[in-house]
Amino acid sequence: MHPIRGIGVLIATIVVAAVVGFGIPAAWVWVGSQVQGGAGSTSLDWSVVMLIFFGIVISYGFVLYIAGFVISVLEHDPEPTKQKATARNPWMRGMTDTRAIKPRGADKTWAVETVFVSTTLIVSAAALVWFFVLAGSPLPTQ
């Protein structure tokens, strides 16, 4: 990987981790608080919970759609006219086949995939640190 591309992937990972891990849920909790208003400061309306839940799910679906669009636009195949070899599954190969045919790009990792896998790891680690270290015990202390 080229060093400039690696730095770009690192910066994109940090930005996407912040947006996906904190920004989207925080934004929908804020929207839910605006819908709930001051009337329900001690209780939460079920419709607000569903608004927050489905808002987060739809937002994540939109982010994945944008990521797929970025992959298709930025990392397209430069030579689409060549015949691509198809991979043969092990159960479809004959006993005389000596090697499996790899499809072109099978060993290539897309930058967008790297960003999302790294984002998942960062957000998971942050959630675990918060849960086990920062959140404190929910049990009464007497």
FENJOWO-V69973 format. One record per pair of residues at least 24 apart in sequence whose C-alpha atoms are under 6 Angstrom apart, sorted by the first residue. I is the first residue (numbers start at 1). J is the second residue. If there is no record, write none. Layout:
i->I j->J
i->I j->J
//
This chain:
i->13 j->115
i->13 j->119
i->17 j->119
i->21 j->123
i->28 j->52
//
